[in-house]
């Protein structure tokens, strides 16, 4: 379970609303002579506003009041499992000559949850539940236990798929998570703190949340927020709707105390299903690639482009030479407003919409060019393919440092360069380069574009100047 720290408002801000309420109450109290105006009290006085009032009890109606969800939840509870993970870690001793074997080995254990999605044993859970595990044990609601194997895992969405060797298992029905609405009743089922299977109830508090729990650059966040109680051990468990259908995989909470305060997050099941299908069929996650760099569209920039100040969208600042976007006819300063009919207003929304599509699939792009609406169809490439506009070195993918990225990473707007989006675990540069590093110079040549950066790299030792956590650092990168 992830526990990002909630940012508390300053004390002055917290007190402001209380003070405002107190001032209002005092003003009412010290005005005993004030009288409410009547509709015909004097010319120019308005009549009371016409309000829509329904005074009937909320329980009144033809249907009897709902007093239990047991019939809905009881069959679905059988599909939620406990996932126990263990791994062996070698502890280094301060005096290695006392331990010729190289230190003491001990076992680390963790507990999480999962959801059976097929009768033959495929289970959805979180990446952080199975990460680094040497052994996984799945315990069903009927106390049966199975060893599980990891089919695949995706840290960028925190989705993992595991498999047990069994047949005829109870499997949950999946809903369309794109159709859930704020206010929908939901239930969280899992094994919090190892106490056993537990059901909590709440509502959908928000959709499309991006809160920085996953990597700001490489992660894909589109969380369902809920106030259903989620605690340690609930990770990987089910978020169900009122029909008992799976709408999300519980993943994280936001809390300054590491305990539930009613702000929980679940991965939408549509996103989880796409990741699962890709992992099962190909052993890896395949994501679409458009080949554009974009920035947010502010009011002043919109007016400069001849658009209304309140226009929502992202503006193209650069295109991959020969990439899918350029081949589709997109141009610099085009404003993308939607992908497949889904509105796009930020860099993160564009990345998510494109990445949810498979390589070689077609997407419909709604855009504004010279103030006129246009619709373009683009055939997506694949991330990390030979086309690889954003692959600077084998396994190292970068993006132009746009204004949107500068704001999300809190980087000085005067700084220019390439931000590392992702580094493959098996990349020869994984130990030296990491996501969110900004490559400022290569061999003392400014890394203003990917093409310039590639031309600056030589065989042998290369001097990279990178920016990370507010400081510049030199790195020697050996390229064969």
GUNU-331821 format. One record per residue (C-alpha): residue in three letters; x negated, y, z. Coordinates in steps of 0.001 Angstrom, whole numbers, m for minus. Layout:
<nodes>
r=ala | east=X | north=Y | up=Z .
...
</nodes>
This chain:
<nodes>
r=unk | east=0 | north=0 | up=0 .
r=unk | east=m1364 | north=3406 | up=m948 .
r=unk | east=m1157 | north=6149 | up=1668 .
r=unk | east=m2019 | north=9511 | up=70 .
r=unk | east=m2036 | north=12360 | up=2533 .
r=unk | east=864 | north=14770 | up=2334 .
r=unk | east=m147 | north=18410 | up=2069 .
r=unk | east=1474 | north=20279 | up=4951 .
r=unk | east=2822 | north=23776 | up=4420 .
r=unk | east=1091 | north=26526 | up=6406 .
r=unk | east=2651 | north=27335 | up=9761 .
r=unk | east=3706 | north=30761 | up=8528 .
r=unk | east=5641 | north=29192 | up=5656 .
r=unk | east=7321 | north=26643 | up=7918 .
r=unk | east=8429 | north=29377 | up=10299 .
r=unk | east=9640 | north=31706 | up=7549 .
r=unk | east=12913 | north=29904 | up=6905 .
r=unk | east=13647 | north=29604 | up=10620 .
r=unk | east=12983 | north=33301 | up=11086 .
r=unk | east=15236 | north=34159 | up=8167 .
r=unk | east=18066 | north=32101 | up=9649 .
r=unk | east=17588 | north=33744 | up=13043 .
r=unk | east=17721 | north=37241 | up=11565 .
r=unk | east=20969 | north=36410 | up=9755 .
r=unk | east=22562 | north=35045 | up=12918 .
r=unk | east=21518 | north=38123 | up=14874 .
r=unk | east=22983 | north=40436 | up=12254 .
r=unk | east=26342 | north=38726 | up=12568 .
r=unk | east=26236 | north=38856 | up=16342 .
r=unk | east=25563 | north=42600 | up=16630 .
r=unk | east=28324 | north=43661 | up=14244 .
r=unk | east=31493 | north=43089 | up=16269 .
r=unk | east=33356 | north=45875 | up=14512 .
r=unk | east=32947 | north=44471 | up=11026 .
r=unk | east=36130 | north=43184 | up=9364 .
r=unk | east=36554 | north=40864 | up=6365 .
r=unk | east=37856 | north=42683 | up=3324 .
r=unk | east=41363 | north=41729 | up=2183 .
r=unk | east=42254 | north=41351 | up=m1488 .
r=unk | east=44410 | north=44487 | up=m1367 .
r=unk | east=42380 | north=46344 | up=1268 .
r=unk | east=41162 | north=49033 | up=m1098 .
r=unk | east=40695 | north=49623 | up=m4813 .
r=unk | east=37557 | north=48008 | up=m6167 .
r=unk | east=37437 | north=45203 | up=m3579 .
r=unk | east=37267 | north=41737 | up=m5151 .
r=unk | east=39717 | north=38952 | up=m4435 .
r=unk | east=38404 | north=35871 | up=m2603 .
r=unk | east=36575 | north=33524 | up=m4994 .
r=unk | east=38541 | north=30599 | up=m6360 .
r=unk | east=36905 | north=27499 | up=m4891 .
r=unk | east=37434 | north=23875 | up=m5862 .
r=unk | east=38403 | north=22203 | up=m2580 .
r=unk | east=39171 | north=18511 | up=m2028 .
r=unk | east=40112 | north=17913 | up=1589 .
r=unk | east=40843 | north=14203 | up=1302 .
r=unk | east=38636 | north=11776 | up=3281 .
r=unk | east=35731 | north=10323 | up=1329 .
r=unk | east=37101 | north=6821 | up=1973 .
r=unk | east=40525 | north=7578 | up=481 .
r=unk | east=41328 | north=5832 | up=m2773 .
r=unk | east=42630 | north=2640 | up=m4304 .
r=unk | east=39545 | north=564 | up=m3482 .
r=unk | east=38975 | north=m588 | up=102 .
r=unk | east=35858 | north=836 | up=1797 .
r=unk | east=32651 | north=m1091 | up=1105 .
r=unk | east=31289 | north=m2353 | up=4416 .
r=unk | east=28599 | north=m4797 | up=3256 .
r=unk | east=26221 | north=m5526 | up=383 .
r=unk | east=25511 | north=m9072 | up=1563 .
r=unk | east=27144 | north=m10736 | up=m1446 .
r=unk | east=24958 | north=m8673 | up=m3782 .
r=unk | east=21679 | north=m9048 | up=m1888 .
r=unk | east=21792 | north=m12620 | up=m603 .
r=unk | east=21045 | north=m14330 | up=m3948 .
r=unk | east=18437 | north=m11727 | up=m4905 .
r=unk | east=16501 | north=m12069 | up=m1646 .
r=unk | east=15409 | north=m15513 | up=m2812 .
r=unk | east=13466 | north=m13913 | up=m5675 .
r=unk | east=11253 | north=m11762 | up=m3417 .
r=unk | east=8114 | north=m13485 | up=m2152 .
r=unk | east=5273 | north=m12823 | up=257 .
r=unk | east=1792 | north=m12631 | up=m1296 .
r=unk | east=m1161 | north=m13399 | up=986 .
r=unk | east=m4564 | north=m12508 | up=m432 .
r=unk | east=m7996 | north=m13405 | up=861 .
r=unk | east=m11540 | north=m12731 | up=m223 .
r=unk | east=m14965 | north=m13534 | up=1131 .
r=unk | east=m17280 | north=m10636 | up=1908 .
r=unk | east=m20943 | north=m10834 | up=2860 .
r=unk | east=m21911 | north=m8476 | up=5648 .
r=unk | east=m25431 | north=m7099 | up=5578 .
r=unk | east=m27229 | north=m7188 | up=8921 .
r=unk | east=m29476 | north=m4341 | up=10158 .
r=unk | east=m32374 | north=m6793 | up=10578 .
r=unk | east=m32335 | north=m9012 | up=7466 .
r=unk | east=m35269 | north=m11125 | up=8664 .
r=unk | east=m32955 | north=m12518 | up=11365 .
r=unk | east=m30646 | north=m13930 | up=8700 .
r=unk | east=m32618 | north=m15723 | up=5964 .
r=unk | east=m29373 | north=m16462 | up=4116 .
r=unk | east=m28869 | north=m12775 | up=3369 .
r=unk | east=m26249 | north=m11890 | up=5976 .
r=unk | east=m23021 | north=m13165 | up=7450 .
r=unk | east=m20018 | north=m14072 | up=5310 .
r=unk | east=m16513 | north=m13439 | up=6583 .
r=unk | east=m12984 | north=m13624 | up=5247 .
r=unk | east=m10801 | north=m10580 | up=4601 .
r=unk | east=m7050 | north=m11117 | up=4431 .
r=unk | east=m4175 | north=m8961 | up=3219 .
r=unk | east=m445 | north=m9253 | up=2871 .
r=unk | east=1890 | north=m7904 | up=213 .
r=unk | east=5019 | north=m8803 | up=m1688 .
r=unk | east=6073 | north=m9840 | up=m5168 .
r=unk | east=9155 | north=m10482 | up=m7285 .
r=unk | east=9842 | north=m13633 | up=m9300 .
r=unk | east=10944 | north=m12567 | up=m12770 .
r=unk | east=11071 | north=m15922 | up=m14617 .
r=unk | east=12152 | north=m19404 | up=m13451 .
r=unk | east=8761 | north=m20843 | up=m14503 .
r=unk | east=6842 | north=m18755 | up=m11982 .
r=unk | east=5826 | north=m15356 | up=m13357 .
r=unk | east=5709 | north=m12819 | up=m10530 .
r=unk | east=5372 | north=m9039 | up=m10657 .
r=unk | east=3367 | north=m7329 | up=m7917 .
r=unk | east=858 | north=m4486 | up=m7455 .
r=unk | east=m2706 | north=m4324 | up=m8704 .
r=unk | east=m3888 | north=m3240 | up=m5255 .
r=unk | east=m2279 | north=m6335 | up=m3698 .
r=unk | east=m4387 | north=m8769 | up=m5761 .
r=unk | east=m7487 | north=m6642 | up=m6408 .
r=unk | east=m10682 | north=m8537 | up=m5575 .
r=unk | east=m8812 | north=m11551 | up=m4173 .
r=unk | east=m10545 | north=m14932 | up=m4229 .
r=unk | east=m7329 | north=m16737 | up=m3308 .
r=unk | east=m3624 | north=m15912 | up=m3485 .
r=unk | east=m896 | north=m17792 | up=m1616 .
r=unk | east=2749 | north=m17125 | up=m2484 .
r=unk | east=5407 | north=m17956 | up=97 .
r=unk | east=9007 | north=m18208 | up=m1073 .
r=unk | east=12075 | north=m17316 | up=977 .
r=unk | east=12671 | north=m21060 | up=1577 .
r=unk | east=9156 | north=m21326 | up=3150 .
r=unk | east=7618 | north=m23204 | up=211 .
r=unk | east=4049 | north=m22151 | up=m553 .
r=unk | east=2152 | north=m22114 | up=m3856 .
r=unk | east=m1307 | north=m21106 | up=m4932 .
r=unk | east=m1119 | north=m18332 | up=m7521 .
r=unk | east=m3398 | north=m17278 | up=m10342 .
r=unk | east=m3797 | north=m13725 | up=m11601 .
r=unk | east=m2549 | north=m13506 | up=m15183 .
r=unk | east=m3658 | north=m9906 | up=m15511 .
r=unk | east=m3806 | north=m6625 | up=m13663 .
r=unk | east=m3686 | north=m2965 | up=m14661 .
r=unk | east=m5128 | north=m404 | up=m12212 .
r=unk | east=m3895 | north=2481 | up=m14364 .
r=unk | east=m263 | north=1671 | up=m13482 .
r=unk | east=m860 | north=m458 | up=m10346 .
r=unk | east=953 | north=m3390 | up=m11976 .
r=unk | east=m232 | north=m6992 | up=m11708 .
r=unk | east=1188 | north=m10287 | up=m12944 .
r=unk | east=545 | north=m13536 | up=m11087 .
r=unk | east=1762 | north=m17070 | up=m11854 .
r=unk | east=2621 | north=m20112 | up=m9765 .
r=unk | east=2914 | north=m23630 | up=m11132 .
r=unk | east=6605 | north=m24306 | up=m10535 .
r=unk | east=9913 | north=m24624 | up=m12355 .
r=unk | east=13513 | north=m23792 | up=m11631 .
r=unk | east=12652 | north=m20866 | up=m9379 .
r=unk | east=15208 | north=m18134 | up=m8628 .
r=unk | east=14513 | north=m15134 | up=m10853 .
r=unk | east=15700 | north=m11557 | up=m10573 .
r=unk | east=17657 | north=m9746 | up=m13296 .
r=unk | east=16023 | north=m6582 | up=m14620 .
r=unk | east=17900 | north=m3311 | up=m15074 .
r=unk | east=17162 | north=m432 | up=m17465 .
r=unk | east=15204 | north=1912 | up=m15204 .
r=unk | east=15492 | north=4757 | up=m17731 .
r=unk | east=19181 | north=4971 | up=m16846 .
r=unk | east=18937 | north=5331 | up=m13072 .
r=unk | east=20004 | north=8655 | up=m11594 .
r=unk | east=19236 | north=10652 | up=m8504 .
r=unk | east=21714 | north=9584 | up=m5843 .
r=unk | east=21977 | north=5948 | up=m6953 .
r=unk | east=21974 | north=3524 | up=m4003 .
r=unk | east=18843 | north=1335 | up=m3903 .
r=unk | east=17441 | north=m1392 | up=m1650 .
r=unk | east=13784 | north=m2123 | up=m892 .
r=unk | east=12945 | north=m5768 | up=m141 .
r=unk | east=9542 | north=m6980 | up=966 .
r=unk | east=7441 | north=m8196 | up=3887 .
r=unk | east=6496 | north=m5047 | up=5839 .
r=unk | east=3669 | north=m5482 | up=8345 .
r=unk | east=4008 | north=m9259 | up=7964 .
r=unk | east=7188 | north=m9444 | up=10092 .
r=unk | east=9091 | north=m11362 | up=7421 .
r=unk | east=11437 | north=m10501 | up=4615 .
r=unk | east=13191 | north=m7201 | up=5305 .
r=unk | east=15847 | north=m5200 | up=3449 .
r=unk | east=16117 | north=m1420 | up=3737 .
r=unk | east=18592 | north=902 | up=2044 .
r=unk | east=18383 | north=4392 | up=581 .
r=unk | east=18988 | north=6363 | up=m2575 .
r=unk | east=16975 | north=7427 | up=m5590 .
r=unk | east=15499 | north=10726 | up=m4407 .
r=unk | east=13830 | north=11651 | up=m7708 .
r=unk | east=12585 | north=10156 | up=m10973 .
r=unk | east=9497 | north=10794 | up=m13088 .
r=unk | east=7337 | north=11650 | up=m10078 .
r=unk | east=3621 | north=12316 | up=m10644 .
r=unk | east=1944 | north=12789 | up=m7305 .
r=unk | east=m1735 | north=11951 | up=m7882 .
r=unk | east=m1648 | north=8536 | up=m6214 .
r=unk | east=m3308 | north=6965 | up=m9247 .
r=unk | east=m6254 | north=8467 | up=m11109 .
r=unk | east=m5352 | north=11985 | up=m12338 .
r=unk | east=m6936 | north=11452 | up=m15770 .
r=unk | east=m6784 | north=7722 | up=m16410 .
r=unk | east=m3657 | north=6809 | up=m14440 .
r=unk | east=m104 | north=6618 | up=m15775 .
r=unk | east=2391 | north=7787 | up=m13152 .
r=unk | east=6160 | north=7817 | up=m13618 .
r=unk | east=7357 | north=6863 | up=m10153 .
r=unk | east=10867 | north=6450 | up=m8804 .
r=unk | east=11020 | north=8235 | up=m5453 .
r=unk | east=13257 | north=6782 | up=m2757 .
r=unk | east=14004 | north=7242 | up=927 .
r=unk | east=14540 | north=3508 | up=1452 .
r=unk | east=12027 | north=2571 | up=4161 .
r=unk | east=8767 | north=1256 | up=2686 .
r=unk | east=5834 | north=247 | up=4896 .
r=unk | east=2570 | north=m1686 | up=4682 .
r=unk | east=3280 | north=m5096 | up=3200 .
r=unk | east=6150 | north=m3829 | up=1054 .
r=unk | east=3703 | north=m3290 | up=m1808 .
r=unk | east=4748 | north=m5308 | up=m4833 .
r=unk | east=8247 | north=m5911 | up=m3477 .
r=unk | east=11557 | north=m5202 | up=m5166 .
r=unk | east=13520 | north=m1996 | up=m5496 .
r=unk | east=17063 | north=m3055 | up=m6405 .
r=unk | east=20161 | north=m1182 | up=m7503 .
r=unk | east=23661 | north=m1677 | up=m6057 .
r=unk | east=24255 | north=m4559 | up=m8493 .
r=unk | east=21190 | north=m6427 | up=m7233 .
r=unk | east=19154 | north=m5742 | up=m10375 .
r=unk | east=15449 | north=m4915 | up=m10290 .
r=unk | east=14804 | north=m1237 | up=m11047 .
r=unk | east=11280 | north=m866 | up=m9649 .
r=unk | east=8227 | north=m2393 | up=m7985 .
r=unk | east=7463 | north=m739 | up=m4640 .
r=unk | east=3975 | north=711 | up=m4706 .
r=unk | east=3182 | north=3565 | up=m2330 .
r=unk | east=4317 | north=6028 | up=291 .
r=unk | east=3438 | north=9634 | up=993 .
r=unk | east=2850 | north=10145 | up=4699 .
r=unk | east=506 | north=12035 | up=7051 .
r=unk | east=968 | north=9273 | up=9638 .
r=unk | east=531 | north=6205 | up=7391 .
r=unk | east=4067 | north=5253 | up=8396 .
r=unk | east=7375 | north=5637 | up=6599 .
r=unk | east=8846 | north=9153 | up=6609 .
r=unk | east=11285 | north=8597 | up=3762 .
r=unk | east=9021 | north=9363 | up=796 .
r=unk | east=8361 | north=6130 | up=m1052 .
r=unk | east=7446 | north=5413 | up=m4664 .
r=unk | east=8204 | north=2524 | up=m6997 .
r=unk | east=6969 | north=1742 | up=m10500 .
r=unk | east=9931 | north=1773 | up=m12939 .
r=unk | east=10691 | north=m1755 | up=m14082 .
r=unk | east=10678 | north=m709 | up=m17762 .
r=unk | east=7038 | north=321 | up=m17416 .
r=unk | east=6202 | north=m2794 | up=m15396 .
r=unk | east=7899 | north=m5014 | up=m17980 .
r=unk | east=5866 | north=m3502 | up=m20823 .
r=unk | east=2631 | north=m4044 | up=m18898 .
r=unk | east=3632 | north=m7623 | up=m18042 .
r=unk | east=4468 | north=m8520 | up=m21640 .
r=unk | east=1130 | north=m7161 | up=m22823 .
r=unk | east=m846 | north=m9001 | up=m20121 .
r=unk | east=944 | north=m12301 | up=m20714 .
r=unk | east=709 | north=m12245 | up=m24510 .
r=unk | east=m2797 | north=m10822 | up=m24965 .
r=unk | east=m4506 | north=m10901 | up=m21585 .
r=unk | east=m4977 | north=m7131 | up=m21666 .
r=unk | east=m2932 | north=m3951 | up=m21748 .
r=unk | east=m2493 | north=m2480 | up=m25211 .
r=unk | east=m1524 | north=1181 | up=m25313 .
r=unk | east=m751 | north=3474 | up=m28194 .
r=unk | east=m3199 | north=6183 | up=m29256 .
r=unk | east=m2148 | north=9398 | up=m31031 .
r=unk | east=m5429 | north=11302 | up=m31246 .
r=unk | east=m4582 | north=14798 | up=m30039 .
r=unk | east=m5809 | north=17146 | up=m27344 .
r=unk | east=m3083 | north=19357 | up=m25919 .
r=unk | east=m2542 | north=22171 | up=m23462 .
r=unk | east=534 | north=23439 | up=m21650 .
r=unk | east=2621 | north=26137 | up=m23316 .
r=unk | east=2929 | north=29287 | up=m21205 .
r=unk | east=5344 | north=32132 | up=m21813 .
r=unk | east=2734 | north=34530 | up=m23210 .
r=unk | east=1327 | north=31904 | up=m25560 .
r=unk | east=4826 | north=30974 | up=m26735 .
r=unk | east=5609 | north=34598 | up=m27592 .
r=unk | east=2308 | north=34910 | up=m29465 .
r=unk | east=3368 | north=31941 | up=m31596 .
r=unk | east=6711 | north=33587 | up=m32320 .
r=unk | east=8666 | north=31322 | up=m29966 .
r=unk | east=11053 | north=32194 | up=m27133 .
r=unk | east=9235 | north=32696 | up=m23853 .
r=unk | east=11057 | north=29784 | up=m22212 .
r=unk | east=10086 | north=27244 | up=m24911 .
r=unk | east=9076 | north=23927 | up=m23331 .
r=unk | east=6401 | north=21714 | up=m24848 .
r=unk | east=2655 | north=21152 | up=m25265 .
r=unk | east=460 | north=22830 | up=m27860 .
r=unk | east=m2040 | north=20869 | up=m29947 .
r=unk | east=m5552 | north=22259 | up=m29487 .
r=unk | east=m7537 | north=19582 | up=m31316 .
r=unk | east=m7000 | north=16466 | up=m33441 .
r=unk | east=m8981 | north=13300 | up=m33991 .
r=unk | east=m10560 | north=13378 | up=m37455 .
r=unk | east=m8695 | north=10748 | up=m39447 .
r=unk | east=m6643 | north=9790 | up=m36394 .
r=unk | east=m2929 | north=8930 | up=m36304 .
r=unk | east=m1830 | north=12510 | up=m35614 .
r=unk | east=m3882 | north=13995 | up=m38450 .
r=unk | east=m2701 | north=11293 | up=m40837 .
r=unk | east=897 | north=12108 | up=m39898 .
r=unk | east=326 | north=15751 | up=m40852 .
r=unk | east=165 | north=17308 | up=m37385 .
r=unk | east=m1834 | north=20520 | up=m37131 .
r=unk | east=m3574 | north=22623 | up=m34529 .
r=unk | east=m1094 | north=24950 | up=m32752 .
r=unk | east=1865 | north=22683 | up=m33467 .
r=unk | east=4043 | north=22530 | up=m30354 .
r=unk | east=5192 | north=19001 | up=m29486 .
r=unk | east=8557 | north=19100 | up=m27725 .
r=unk | east=9602 | north=15429 | up=m27652 .
r=unk | east=8459 | north=11871 | up=m28386 .
r=unk | east=11211 | north=9483 | up=m29502 .
r=unk | east=13760 | north=11951 | up=m28200 .
r=unk | east=12180 | north=12173 | up=m24730 .
r=unk | east=11201 | north=15755 | up=m23785 .
r=unk | east=7485 | north=16453 | up=m23361 .
r=unk | east=6350 | north=19435 | up=m21297 .
r=unk | east=2952 | north=18396 | up=m19900 .
r=unk | east=m184 | north=16556 | up=m20941 .
r=unk | east=686 | north=13726 | up=m18521 .
r=unk | east=4164 | north=13286 | up=m20032 .
r=unk | east=2701 | north=13081 | up=m23536 .
r=unk | east=108 | north=10496 | up=m22465 .
r=unk | east=2752 | north=8393 | up=m20761 .
r=unk | east=5180 | north=8458 | up=m23691 .
r=unk | east=2463 | north=7508 | up=m26185 .
r=unk | east=817 | north=4905 | up=m23954 .
r=unk | east=4135 | north=3100 | up=m23422 .
r=unk | east=4178 | north=2273 | up=m27146 .
r=unk | east=2254 | north=m555 | up=m28749 .
r=unk | east=m557 | north=76 | up=m31239 .
r=unk | east=632 | north=90 | up=m34863 .
r=unk | east=4147 | north=1114 | up=m33787 .
r=unk | east=5832 | north=4237 | up=m35139 .
r=unk | east=6962 | north=7152 | up=m33005 .
r=unk | east=9169 | north=10127 | up=m33851 .
r=unk | east=7567 | north=13449 | up=m32913 .
r=unk | east=9695 | north=16570 | up=m32545 .
r=unk | east=7658 | north=19736 | up=m32938 .
r=unk | east=7750 | north=23455 | up=m33629 .
r=unk | east=5593 | north=24932 | up=m36398 .
r=unk | east=5738 | north=28605 | up=m37268 .
r=unk | east=8885 | north=28845 | up=m35199 .
r=unk | east=10698 | north=26133 | up=m37133 .
r=unk | east=11756 | north=22725 | up=m35846 .
r=unk | east=10269 | north=19713 | up=m37604 .
r=unk | east=10334 | north=15953 | up=m37108 .
r=unk | east=7291 | north=13836 | up=m37978 .
r=unk | east=6765 | north=10075 | up=m37848 .
r=unk | east=3322 | north=8850 | up=m36749 .
r=unk | east=1927 | north=5316 | up=m36695 .
r=unk | east=m87 | north=4870 | up=m33514 .
r=unk | east=m3566 | north=3457 | up=m33266 .
r=unk | east=m4944 | north=1512 | up=m30329 .
r=unk | east=m7016 | north=2874 | up=m27483 .
r=unk | east=m10597 | north=1715 | up=m27699 .
r=unk | east=m10307 | north=477 | up=m31289 .
r=unk | east=m12943 | north=1236 | up=m33907 .
r=unk | east=m11019 | north=4414 | up=m34633 .
r=unk | east=m11908 | north=5285 | up=m31034 .
r=unk | east=m11752 | north=9084 | up=m31203 .
r=unk | east=m12249 | north=9192 | up=m27448 .
r=unk | east=m14903 | north=6494 | up=m27034 .
r=unk | east=m18224 | north=8254 | up=m26494 .
r=unk | east=m20213 | north=5187 | up=m25439 .
r=unk | east=m19206 | north=1509 | up=m25361 .
r=unk | east=m16465 | north=1266 | up=m22755 .
r=unk | east=m16597 | north=4991 | up=m21897 .
r=unk | east=m13638 | north=7065 | up=m23105 .
r=unk | east=m13508 | north=10827 | up=m22855 .
r=unk | east=m11123 | north=13697 | up=m23566 .
r=unk | east=m11609 | north=17372 | up=m24242 .
r=unk | east=m11358 | north=19423 | up=m21069 .
r=unk | east=m8083 | north=21251 | up=m21679 .
r=unk | east=m6426 | north=23801 | up=m19437 .
r=unk | east=m3982 | north=21163 | up=m18224 .
r=unk | east=m6833 | north=18883 | up=m17142 .
r=unk | east=m8703 | north=21764 | up=m15521 .
r=unk | east=m5704 | north=22536 | up=m13350 .
r=unk | east=m5033 | north=18914 | up=m12382 .
r=unk | east=m8709 | north=18351 | up=m11464 .
r=unk | east=m9193 | north=21818 | up=m9933 .
r=unk | east=m12051 | north=22677 | up=m12300 .
r=unk | east=m13281 | north=26222 | up=m12967 .
r=unk | east=m11590 | north=27471 | up=m16183 .
r=unk | east=m14960 | north=28737 | up=m17440 .
r=unk | east=m16409 | north=25230 | up=m17491 .
r=unk | east=m16399 | north=23444 | up=m20847 .
r=unk | east=m17160 | north=19843 | up=m21707 .
r=unk | east=m15735 | north=16341 | up=m21946 .
r=unk | east=m13937 | north=14696 | up=m19037 .
r=unk | east=m14364 | north=10936 | up=m18630 .
r=unk | east=m10910 | north=9356 | up=m18830 .
r=unk | east=m11873 | north=5738 | up=m18164 .
r=unk | east=m14844 | north=3388 | up=m17905 .
r=unk | east=m14419 | north=m336 | up=m18544 .
r=unk | east=m15615 | north=m2611 | up=m15754 .
r=unk | east=m17867 | north=m4488 | up=m18196 .
r=unk | east=m19318 | north=m1334 | up=m19739 .
r=unk | east=m23146 | north=m1125 | up=m19454 .
r=unk | east=m22611 | north=2411 | up=m18129 .
r=unk | east=m20070 | north=1558 | up=m15416 .
r=unk | east=m22600 | north=2057 | up=m12604 .
r=unk | east=m23626 | north=5549 | up=m13712 .
r=unk | east=m20496 | north=7118 | up=m15220 .
r=unk | east=m17065 | north=7319 | up=m13619 .
r=unk | east=m13594 | north=8745 | up=m14342 .
r=unk | east=m13109 | north=12473 | up=m13675 .
r=unk | east=m16771 | north=13288 | up=m14293 .
r=unk | east=m17150 | north=16188 | up=m16716 .
r=unk | east=m19997 | north=15791 | up=m19197 .
r=unk | east=m21277 | north=19335 | up=m19637 .
r=unk | east=m24491 | north=18746 | up=m21620 .
r=unk | east=m26307 | north=15875 | up=m23280 .
r=unk | east=m30040 | north=16401 | up=m23741 .
r=unk | east=m29432 | north=20102 | up=m23015 .
r=unk | east=m26915 | north=20431 | up=m25853 .
r=unk | east=m23426 | north=21613 | up=m24733 .
r=unk | east=m20880 | north=18811 | up=m25044 .
r=unk | east=m18212 | north=21049 | up=m26524 .
r=unk | east=m16691 | north=18334 | up=m28701 .
r=unk | east=m16874 | north=14580 | up=m29026 .
r=unk | east=m18601 | north=14844 | up=m32392 .
r=unk | east=m21294 | north=17140 | up=m30966 .
r=unk | east=m21772 | north=14860 | up=m27970 .
r=unk | east=m22194 | north=11804 | up=m30182 .
r=unk | east=m24798 | north=13537 | up=m32314 .
r=unk | east=m26730 | north=14549 | up=m29205 .
r=unk | east=m27165 | north=10979 | up=m27951 .
r=unk | east=m30437 | north=9266 | up=m28903 .
r=unk | east=m31744 | north=5735 | up=m28450 .
r=unk | east=m33552 | north=5453 | up=m25126 .
r=unk | east=m33323 | north=7853 | up=m22208 .
r=unk | east=m30728 | north=10628 | up=m22356 .
r=unk | east=m30334 | north=13488 | up=m19887 .
r=unk | east=m26650 | north=13982 | up=m19067 .
r=unk | east=m25551 | north=17020 | up=m17072 .
r=unk | east=m22282 | north=16154 | up=m15339 .
r=unk | east=m19944 | north=18075 | up=m13045 .
r=unk | east=m18228 | north=16245 | up=m10195 .
r=unk | east=m16677 | north=17379 | up=m6915 .
r=unk | east=m17736 | north=20973 | up=m7422 .
r=unk | east=m21413 | north=20275 | up=m8189 .
r=unk | east=m23619 | north=19794 | up=m11252 .
r=unk | east=m25759 | north=16658 | up=m11344 .
r=unk | east=m28394 | north=15313 | up=m13751 .
r=unk | east=m28014 | north=11685 | up=m14829 .
r=unk | east=m30393 | north=9600 | up=m16900 .
r=unk | east=m28405 | north=7360 | up=m19240 .
r=unk | east=m30345 | north=4733 | up=m21161 .
r=unk | east=m28758 | north=3948 | up=m24541 .
r=unk | east=m29912 | north=912 | up=m26482 .
</nodes>
